[in-house]
Protein backbone atom coordinates (compact mmCIF):
# COMPACT_ATOMS: atom_id res chain seq x y z
CA UNK A 1 0.00 0.00 0.00
CA UNK A 2 2.87 2.40 0.83
CA UNK A 3 4.46 1.60 -2.54
CA UNK A 4 1.16 2.44 -4.23
CA UNK A 5 0.99 5.81 -2.47
CA UNK A 6 4.60 6.54 -3.43
CA UNK A 7 3.83 5.87 -7.09
CA UNK A 8 0.75 8.11 -6.94
CA UNK A 9 2.92 10.88 -5.47
CA UNK A 10 5.40 10.49 -8.33
CA UNK A 11 2.57 10.75 -10.86
CA UNK A 12 1.29 13.96 -9.25
CA UNK A 13 4.79 15.46 -9.34
CA UNK A 14 5.09 14.52 -13.01
CA UNK A 15 1.76 16.19 -13.75
CA UNK A 16 2.96 19.39 -12.12
CA UNK A 17 6.17 19.34 -14.14
CA UNK A 18 4.39 18.64 -17.41
CA UNK A 19 1.77 21.28 -16.79
CA UNK A 20 4.37 24.00 -17.23
CA UNK A 21 5.47 22.77 -20.66
CA UNK A 22 2.22 21.36 -22.11
CA UNK A 23 -0.21 23.27 -24.30
CA UNK A 24 -3.09 24.50 -22.16
CA UNK A 25 -6.42 22.81 -22.56
CA UNK A 26 -9.21 25.27 -23.27
CA UNK A 27 -12.72 25.64 -21.97
CA UNK A 28 -15.31 25.78 -24.72
CA UNK A 29 -19.02 25.27 -25.18
CA UNK A 30 -20.70 22.71 -22.94
CA UNK A 31 -21.18 19.42 -24.75
CA UNK A 32 -23.66 16.78 -23.66
CA UNK A 33 -24.00 13.25 -24.94
CA UNK A 34 -25.54 9.95 -23.93
CA UNK A 35 -24.27 6.44 -24.55
CA UNK A 36 -25.55 2.97 -23.79
CA UNK A 37 -24.02 -0.49 -23.96
CA UNK A 38 -25.90 -3.76 -24.42
CA UNK A 39 -24.84 -6.69 -22.23
CA UNK A 40 -24.78 -9.25 -25.02
CA UNK A 41 -24.11 -12.89 -24.09
CA UNK A 42 -21.84 -12.22 -21.09
CA UNK A 43 -22.81 -14.06 -17.89
CA UNK A 44 -20.65 -11.74 -15.74
CA UNK A 45 -18.74 -8.51 -16.38
CA UNK A 46 -15.72 -6.52 -15.29
CA UNK A 47 -16.39 -2.78 -15.19
CA UNK A 48 -13.61 -0.20 -14.90
CA UNK A 49 -14.36 3.51 -14.46
CA UNK A 50 -11.37 5.84 -14.74
CA UNK A 51 -12.25 9.46 -14.06
CA UNK A 52 -9.78 12.33 -13.78
CA UNK A 53 -11.56 15.30 -12.19
CA UNK A 54 -15.07 16.70 -11.89
CA UNK A 55 -18.33 15.20 -10.71
CA UNK A 56 -19.05 11.48 -10.97
CA UNK A 57 -22.29 9.67 -10.10
CA UNK A 58 -22.66 5.90 -10.39
CA UNK A 59 -25.82 3.96 -9.65
CA UNK A 60 -27.79 0.88 -10.69
CA UNK A 61 -31.18 0.51 -12.30
CA UNK A 62 -30.13 0.46 -15.98
CA UNK A 63 -32.08 -1.70 -18.42
CA UNK A 64 -28.88 -2.18 -20.41
CA UNK A 65 -25.40 -2.90 -19.08
CA UNK A 66 -24.61 0.83 -19.17
CA UNK A 67 -26.72 3.92 -19.64
CA UNK A 68 -24.57 7.05 -19.40
CA UNK A 69 -24.95 10.81 -19.62
CA UNK A 70 -21.88 13.01 -20.05
CA UNK A 71 -21.39 16.79 -19.91
CA UNK A 72 -18.02 18.48 -20.50
CA UNK A 73 -16.69 21.77 -21.83
CA UNK A 74 -13.09 20.78 -22.64
CA UNK A 75 -12.91 18.90 -25.93
CA UNK A 76 -10.04 16.69 -24.78
CA UNK A 77 -12.28 15.35 -22.00
CA UNK A 78 -14.61 13.56 -24.41
CA UNK A 79 -15.17 10.24 -22.61
CA UNK A 80 -14.21 6.89 -24.06
CA UNK A 81 -16.46 3.83 -23.73
CA UNK A 82 -15.28 0.38 -24.74
CA UNK A 83 -16.95 -2.99 -24.24
CA UNK A 84 -15.38 -6.25 -25.32
CA UNK A 85 -16.05 -9.82 -24.17
CA UNK A 86 -17.62 -8.90 -20.84
CA UNK A 87 -15.12 -6.13 -20.06
CA UNK A 88 -16.47 -2.55 -19.93
CA UNK A 89 -14.15 0.45 -19.63
CA UNK A 90 -15.42 4.02 -19.23
CA UNK A 91 -12.60 6.50 -19.00
CA UNK A 92 -11.46 10.05 -19.35
CA UNK A 93 -8.88 10.12 -22.14
CA UNK A 94 -5.30 10.96 -21.33
CA UNK A 95 -3.73 14.22 -22.45
CA UNK A 96 0.05 14.10 -22.95
CA UNK A 97 0.04 10.96 -20.85
CA UNK A 98 -2.05 12.40 -17.99
CA UNK A 99 -5.66 13.56 -17.57
CA UNK A 100 -4.30 17.05 -16.83
CA UNK A 101 -6.64 19.89 -15.90
CA UNK A 102 -4.10 21.93 -13.96
CA UNK A 103 -4.34 25.67 -14.52
CA UNK A 104 -7.79 25.49 -16.07
CA UNK A 105 -10.61 27.45 -14.45
CA UNK A 106 -14.30 27.04 -15.23
CA UNK A 107 -14.05 23.53 -16.63
CA UNK A 108 -16.98 21.12 -16.30
CA UNK A 109 -16.72 17.37 -16.43
CA UNK A 110 -19.81 15.50 -15.24
CA UNK A 111 -20.66 11.84 -15.63
CA UNK A 112 -23.89 10.08 -14.69
CA UNK A 113 -23.45 6.32 -15.09
CA UNK A 114 -26.20 3.76 -14.52
CA UNK A 115 -25.31 0.08 -14.48
CA UNK A 116 -27.37 -3.09 -14.73
CA UNK A 117 -28.53 -4.71 -11.49
CA UNK A 118 -28.96 -8.10 -13.12
CA UNK A 119 -25.49 -9.26 -14.11
CA UNK A 120 -22.73 -10.29 -11.64
CA UNK A 121 -20.18 -7.49 -11.74
CA UNK A 122 -16.64 -6.84 -10.58
CA UNK A 123 -16.39 -3.04 -10.32
CA UNK A 124 -13.32 -0.81 -10.19
CA UNK A 125 -13.57 2.97 -9.78
CA UNK A 126 -10.54 5.28 -9.97
CA UNK A 127 -11.10 9.01 -9.46
CA UNK A 128 -8.44 11.70 -9.33
CA UNK A 129 -10.25 14.66 -7.73
CA UNK A 130 -13.66 16.23 -7.31
CA UNK A 131 -16.94 14.91 -5.96
CA UNK A 132 -18.63 11.58 -6.47
CA UNK A 133 -21.59 9.57 -5.26
CA UNK A 134 -21.47 5.81 -5.76
CA UNK A 135 -24.94 4.45 -5.04
CA UNK A 136 -24.15 0.77 -5.37
CA UNK A 137 -27.07 -0.82 -3.49
CA UNK A 138 -28.90 -3.21 -5.80
CA UNK A 139 -25.94 -4.03 -8.02
CA UNK A 140 -24.90 -7.70 -8.20
CA UNK A 141 -21.34 -6.98 -7.14
CA UNK A 142 -18.79 -9.79 -6.90
CA UNK A 143 -15.94 -7.41 -6.02
CA UNK A 144 -15.40 -3.69 -5.49
CA UNK A 145 -12.17 -1.68 -5.69
CA UNK A 146 -12.37 2.11 -5.22
CA UNK A 147 -9.42 4.49 -5.46
CA UNK A 148 -10.13 8.16 -4.66
CA UNK A 149 -7.95 11.26 -4.75
CA UNK A 150 -8.69 14.63 -3.18
CA UNK A 151 -12.35 15.53 -2.85
CA UNK A 152 -15.69 14.73 -1.26
CA UNK A 153 -17.11 11.27 -1.80
CA UNK A 154 -20.05 9.09 -0.82
CA UNK A 155 -19.98 5.31 -1.23
CA UNK A 156 -23.41 3.85 -0.49
CA UNK A 157 -23.48 0.10 0.20
CA UNK A 158 -26.78 -0.01 2.08
CA UNK A 159 -29.56 -2.46 1.35
CA UNK A 160 -29.71 -6.24 0.97
CA UNK A 161 -26.86 -8.24 -0.54
CA UNK A 162 -27.25 -11.76 -1.89
CA UNK A 163 -23.60 -12.80 -1.66
CA UNK A 164 -20.46 -12.12 0.35
CA UNK A 165 -18.53 -9.08 -0.87
CA UNK A 166 -14.91 -8.00 -0.49
CA UNK A 167 -14.37 -4.25 -0.83
CA UNK A 168 -11.15 -2.24 -1.05
CA UNK A 169 -11.23 1.55 -0.69
CA UNK A 170 -8.13 3.74 -0.93
CA UNK A 171 -8.83 7.44 -0.36
CA UNK A 172 -6.38 10.33 -0.44
CA UNK A 173 -7.00 13.76 1.11
CA UNK A 174 -10.73 13.23 1.16
CA UNK A 175 -13.95 13.57 3.03
CA UNK A 176 -15.47 10.13 2.69
CA UNK A 177 -18.93 9.02 3.75
CA UNK A 178 -19.27 5.24 3.69
CA UNK A 179 -22.87 4.10 4.15
CA UNK A 180 -23.28 0.52 5.31
CA UNK A 181 -26.16 -1.99 5.48
CA UNK A 182 -27.91 -2.80 8.73
CA UNK A 183 -28.99 -6.41 8.14
CA UNK A 184 -25.86 -7.63 6.36
CA UNK A 185 -22.81 -8.37 8.50
CA UNK A 186 -20.10 -5.75 7.96
CA UNK A 187 -16.52 -5.55 9.15
CA UNK A 188 -14.49 -2.49 8.20
CA UNK A 189 -10.74 -2.53 8.68
CA UNK A 190 -9.39 1.03 8.78
CA UNK A 191 -5.65 1.40 8.35
CA UNK A 192 -4.25 3.91 10.83
CA UNK A 193 -3.39 7.30 9.39
CA UNK A 194 -3.71 11.09 9.75
CA UNK A 195 -7.49 11.04 9.45
CA UNK A 196 -10.44 11.38 11.81
CA UNK A 197 -13.17 8.74 12.04
CA UNK A 198 -16.80 9.09 13.02
CA UNK A 199 -18.49 5.68 13.30
CA UNK A 200 -22.25 5.59 13.70
CA UNK A 201 -23.91 2.33 14.79
CA UNK A 202 -20.63 0.38 14.79
CA UNK A 203 -18.56 -1.34 17.46
CA UNK A 204 -14.82 -0.62 17.47
CA UNK A 205 -12.19 -3.25 18.28
CA UNK A 206 -8.70 -2.02 17.45
CA UNK A 207 -8.65 -1.17 13.76
CA UNK A 208 -11.89 -3.05 13.08
CA UNK A 209 -15.45 -1.69 13.07
CA UNK A 210 -18.41 -4.08 12.98
CA UNK A 211 -22.18 -3.73 12.88
CA UNK A 212 -24.63 -5.76 14.96
CA UNK A 213 -25.30 -8.19 12.10
CA UNK A 214 -21.65 -9.20 11.80
CA UNK A 215 -21.15 -12.93 12.53
CA UNK A 216 -24.94 -13.28 12.68
CA UNK A 217 -26.16 -12.78 9.10
CA UNK A 218 -25.58 -15.32 6.32
CA UNK A 219 -23.93 -12.68 4.12
CA UNK A 220 -20.80 -10.77 5.11
CA UNK A 221 -19.19 -7.63 3.70
CA UNK A 222 -15.47 -7.24 4.37
CA UNK A 223 -14.09 -3.74 3.74
CA UNK A 224 -10.42 -2.72 3.77
CA UNK A 225 -10.17 1.07 4.01
CA UNK A 226 -7.05 3.19 3.70
CA UNK A 227 -7.18 6.98 3.83
CA UNK A 228 -4.85 9.95 4.02
CA UNK A 229 -5.57 13.30 5.63
CA UNK A 230 -9.30 13.86 5.87
CA UNK A 231 -12.50 12.69 7.50
CA UNK A 232 -14.11 9.26 7.36
CA UNK A 233 -17.78 8.91 8.23
CA UNK A 234 -18.92 5.32 8.72
CA UNK A 235 -22.71 5.24 8.82
CA UNK A 236 -25.03 2.26 9.24
CA UNK A 237 -28.48 2.82 7.72
CA UNK A 238 -31.05 3.78 10.34
CA UNK A 239 -28.39 3.62 13.07
CA UNK A 240 -28.84 5.99 15.96
CA UNK A 241 -25.85 5.40 18.21
CA UNK A 242 -22.19 6.24 17.87
CA UNK A 243 -19.32 4.09 19.14
CA UNK A 244 -15.72 5.25 18.73
Residue, then its C-alpha position, 0 to 999 in steps of 0.5 A: x500500500x505504501x508503494x502504491x501511495x509513493x507511485x501516486x505521489x510520483x505521478x502527481x509530481x510529473x503532472x505538475x512538471x508537465x503542466x508547465x510545458x504542455x499546451x493549455x487545454x481550453x474551456x469551450x461550449x458545454x457538450x452533452x452526450x448519452x451512450x448505452x451499452x448492451x450486455x450481449x451474451x456475457x454471464x458476468x462482467x468486469x467494469x472499470x471507471x477511470x475518471x480524472x476530475x469533476x463530478x461522478x455519479x454511479x448507480x444501478x437501475x439500468x435496463x442495459x449494461x450501461x446507460x450514461x450521460x456526459x457533460x463536459x466543456x473541454x474537448x479533450x475530456x470527451x469520454x471513451x467507452x469500450x466494451x469487449x467480451x464482458x469487459x467494460x471500460x469508461x474512462x477520461x482520455x489521457x492528455x500528454x500521458x495524464x488527464x491534466x486539468x491543472x491551470x484550467x478554471x471554469x471547466x466542467x466534467x460531469x458523468x452520470x453512469x447507470x449500471x445493470x442490477x442483473x449481471x454479476x459485476x466486478x467493479x473498479x472505480x478510480x477518481x483523481x479529484x472532485x466529488x462523487x456519489x457511488x450508489x451501489x445498493x442493488x448491483x450484483x457486485x462480486x468485487x469492489x475496488x475504489x481508489x479516490x484522490x482529493x475531494x468529497x465522496x459518498x460510497x453507499x453500500x446499504x440495502x440487501x446483498x445476496x452474496x459475500x462481498x470484499x471491498x477495497x477503498x483507498x482514499x487520499x486527502x478526502x472527506x469520505x462518507x461510507x454508508x453501510x447496510x444494517x442487516x448484512x454483516x459488515x466488518x471495516x478494517x481502517x488502516x491507521x493514518x492522519x485522518x479522523x473517524x466518526x463511526x455511527x452504529x458500529x462497534x470498534x475493536x482495534x482497527x476493526x469496526x463491525x455492525x450488529x449483524x456481523x457474525x450473525x447474518x448469512x452474508x458478510x461484507x469485508x471492507x479494507x479502508x485506507x485513507x490519508x488526511x481527511x475525514x471518514x464517516x462510517x454510517x449504518x443505515x437507520x443507526x442511531x448510536x455512535x461508538x468510537 
